Amino acid sequence: MNYRTFGRTSWQVSEIGYGMWGMGSWANSEDQESLDSLQAAIELGCNFFDTAYAYGEGRSEGLLGQAVRADRERKVYTATKIPPKNLQWPARPEFTLDDCYPPEHIEEYVHRSLANAGLESFDLIQFHTWEDAWIEDHLWAMTVESLVSQGLVSAVGISINRWEPWNGIKAVQSGLIDSVQVIYNIFDQNPEDELFPACRENKVAVIARVPFDEGTLTGTLTTDSKWPEGDWRNVYFVPENLVPSVERAEALKQMLREWNQAHHNEPEITLPELALRFILSNPDVSTMIPGMRKLSHVQANIAASDAGPLPSDLLEQLRKHRWVRKPAPWSD
């Protein structure tokens, strides 16, 4: 496992982190399997774990706490997120800071999350939704500063709305946050335009989320894919999204087949590996957080760190697969 500096902090975090959404509320998620996967990841050098209160209303936070307490010899960086008070994802321009994150709400949910995890403090607390206009109201910053002074959290970050990487640049430039979490993958290359340069200039850490584009970049989806009732992916992968997602994944797989054939003397690259190593090729990214509910996921994803960045000519081919999307009702 390779490590990178987390923005302006002195933290050395694993470049492959651990996204814990799936083990909080997705279908077919089993707690013991999740705990085994968490422990395996820690043993393989993963030390950055991202969860949220909203992931099963504290269920995922509880699993993280159990994993941390089971292996106190290794330093694990814990990150969670405060849900918006109005419980609306994503944030919208008409929402005020008081609608989503009044001071008492911030304090209440930091304490709730700490209780869920059974921890005395979190390394990183993040706002689970964000509108850049909120940066003008410093009430949230003063509240977080108080939490830091109490030793309950060490750093603060924001999670940027899907397909709106520009909607966090003011926060980055303000000097008030330590990290941004943003969707970044082979399809969603837009953060490279403005957000990443701003983060680089202001020494703000970048957490790349959704590296597999909610599963599209694993190459396993088909136009007939279905999930159990209540699974969020049924809402997200409506035909309007599923069909073009599968078509673009197929085009990417064809490109990769041709690459592997042309480089048959080298180890074959799989599509999931390609997705992770694309992100590893960008030094602006501090860590990425693929979901890893199973031991096989842990082993395969962490192996990508040893493989390292992609060859420059392959990386250049992936630029052609950039997909500019706009938020839609089904993408919330």
SVG drawing of the C-alpha trace seen along z (x, -y; Angstrom):
<svg xmlns="http://www.w3.org/2000/svg" viewBox="-39 -36 45 49">
<polyline fill="none" stroke="black" stroke-width="0.4" points="0.0,0.0 1.2,-3.5 0.4,-6.6 -0.2,-10.2 -0.3,-13.4 -3.8,-14.4 -3.9,-18.1 -2.6,-20.5 -2.6,-17.9 0.4,-15.7 -1.7,-12.6 -0.2,-9.9 -3.3,-8.1 -3.6,-5.0 -4.2,-6.0 -6.9,-3.2 -9.3,-4.1 -12.5,-2.4 -16.0,-3.6 -18.6,-2.2 -21.9,-3.2 -22.7,0.3 -22.4,2.0 -24.7,-0.5 -27.9,-0.3 -27.4,1.6 -29.1,5.0 -27.3,8.2 -25.0,6.6 -24.0,8.8 -22.3,7.3 -19.9,10.1 -18.8,10.2 -18.4,6.4 -16.3,6.6 -14.1,9.3 -13.5,7.2 -12.7,4.1 -10.2,6.0 -8.6,7.5 -8.2,4.0 -6.5,2.7 -4.1,5.6 -3.3,4.9 -2.4,1.3 -5.7,-0.6 -5.9,-3.3 -8.6,-5.7 -12.3,-4.8 -15.2,-6.9 -18.7,-6.5 -21.7,-8.6 -24.6,-8.7 -27.0,-8.3 -25.4,-4.9 -28.0,-2.8 -28.7,-5.6 -25.4,-4.8 -25.1,-1.1 -22.0,-1.7 -20.4,-4.0 -20.9,-1.2 -19.1,1.2 -16.2,-1.2 -16.0,-1.7 -15.8,2.1 -13.0,2.4 -11.0,-0.4 -11.3,1.1 -10.3,4.5 -7.0,3.3 -5.7,0.4 -2.1,1.0 -2.5,-0.5 -3.5,-4.1 -6.8,-4.3 -8.2,-7.6 -11.9,-7.8 -14.2,-10.1 -17.9,-10.5 -20.6,-12.9 -23.3,-14.9 -26.7,-14.5 -28.6,-17.6 -31.4,-18.6 -34.0,-18.6 -32.8,-15.1 -32.7,-16.3 -30.0,-15.0 -28.5,-16.7 -28.5,-20.3 -30.3,-22.8 -29.7,-26.5 -32.9,-27.4 -31.9,-25.6 -30.4,-27.8 -27.6,-26.8 -30.2,-26.9 -32.4,-24.5 -29.5,-22.0 -26.8,-22.6 -27.8,-24.9 -25.2,-24.9 -27.2,-22.7 -27.8,-20.1 -24.1,-19.9 -23.3,-19.4 -26.1,-16.9 -25.0,-14.6 -21.3,-14.7 -22.2,-13.4 -24.6,-10.9 -22.0,-9.6 -19.4,-9.3 -21.9,-7.3 -22.7,-5.0 -19.0,-4.3 -18.1,-4.1 -15.2,-6.5 -13.9,-9.6 -13.2,-11.5 -13.2,-11.4 -10.3,-12.5 -12.6,-14.1 -16.1,-15.4 -17.8,-16.2 -21.0,-18.0 -22.9,-15.4 -24.4,-18.0 -23.1,-21.4 -24.0,-24.6 -21.2,-27.1 -23.3,-30.0 -23.2,-28.7 -19.6,-29.8 -20.7,-33.3 -22.4,-32.3 -19.6,-31.5 -21.9,-30.0 -21.0,-26.5 -17.3,-27.2 -17.5,-28.6 -19.4,-25.5 -16.9,-23.1 -14.0,-25.2 -15.6,-24.6 -15.8,-20.9 -12.2,-20.8 -11.2,-22.7 -13.1,-20.1 -11.0,-17.4 -14.1,-15.7 -12.9,-16.2 -9.5,-17.0 -10.5,-18.3 -13.5,-19.4 -14.6,-18.7 -17.5,-18.8 -19.1,-16.3 -19.9,-17.9 -23.2,-17.2 -23.1,-14.7 -21.9,-16.2 -21.4,-19.6 -17.6,-19.8 -17.7,-23.6 -20.1,-23.8 -17.3,-23.7 -14.6,-25.9 -15.5,-28.9 -15.3,-26.6 -11.8,-25.4 -10.6,-28.9 -12.0,-30.1 -9.4,-28.3 -12.1,-27.0 -12.1,-23.3 -9.5,-20.6 -10.9,-18.3 -13.5,-17.8 -15.2,-14.6 -16.2,-14.5 -17.2,-12.0 -14.2,-11.4 -13.7,-8.4 -13.1,-7.6 -16.4,-9.0 -16.5,-11.9 -13.3,-13.7 -14.8,-17.2 -13.2,-17.9 -9.8,-18.2 -11.0,-21.4 -11.4,-23.8 -11.8,-22.0 -8.5,-20.1 -6.4,-23.1 -8.1,-25.0 -7.4,-22.2 -3.8,-22.0 -3.4,-25.8 -5.0,-25.8 -3.6,-22.5 -7.1,-20.9 -7.2,-17.1 -9.3,-15.4 -11.3,-12.2 -12.4,-10.6 -15.7,-8.8 -17.7,-6.6 -14.6,-5.3 -16.6,-2.5 -19.5,-4.9 -21.9,-3.1 -20.9,0.2 -20.8,-0.7 -17.0,-0.6 -16.9,2.9 -18.2,4.1 -20.8,6.3 -24.0,4.3 -26.3,5.2 -29.5,3.6 -31.4,6.3 -29.7,5.7 -32.0,5.6 -31.6,5.2 -33.6,6.3 -36.6,4.1 -35.5,1.1 -32.0,1.0 -31.0,-2.5 -29.6,-1.3 -33.1,-0.5 -33.8,-4.3 -30.5,-5.4 -30.3,-2.9 -33.5,-3.8 -33.5,-3.0 -32.6,-6.6 -29.3,-6.0 -28.8,-2.3 -28.8,-2.0 -26.2,-4.7 -24.1,-3.5 -23.9,0.0 -23.2,-1.2 -20.3,-3.4 -19.0,-0.6 -19.0,1.8 -17.1,-0.8 -14.6,-1.0 -14.3,2.8 -13.6,3.0 -10.9,0.4 -9.3,2.3 -9.5,5.6 -7.6,4.0 -5.0,2.6 -4.5,5.9 -4.1,7.7 -1.5,5.1 0.4,5.6 0.0,9.3 3.5,9.6 2.4,7.5 -0.1,8.4 -3.7,8.1 -5.6,5.1 -9.1,5.7 -11.8,3.0 -12.1,2.5 -8.3,2.2 -8.4,-0.3 -10.9,-2.4 -8.8,-2.5 -5.5,-3.1 -7.0,-5.9 -7.6,-7.7 -4.2,-6.7 -2.6,-8.4 -3.8,-11.8 -1.5,-13.2 -4.2,-15.7 -6.2,-12.8 -5.3,-12.1 -7.3,-8.9 -10.2,-7.2 -13.0,-5.3 -14.3,-2.3 -16.9,-0.2 -15.6,3.1 -18.2,5.2 -16.5,8.5 -13.0,9.9 -12.4,10.4 -13.2,6.7 -10.6,5.7 -7.9,7.9 -8.5,6.8 -8.8,3.1 -5.8,2.8 -3.7,4.6 -4.3,1.7 -2.1,-0.5 0.9,1.9 0.2,1.7 0.5,-2.1 -0.5,-4.7 -1.5,-3.8 0.9,-4.2 0.6,-7.7 -0.6,-6.5 -3.4,-4.4 -4.3,-7.3 -4.6,-9.5 -7.1,-7.0 -9.3,-7.3 -9.7,-11.0 -12.0,-10.1 -14.4,-8.4 -15.1,-11.5 -18.9,-11.8 -20.3,-15.2 -23.6,-14.7 -26.1,-17.0 -28.1,-16.2 -31.5,-14.6 -34.3,-13.5 -33.1,-9.9 -29.5,-10.9 -30.2,-12.3"/>
</svg>
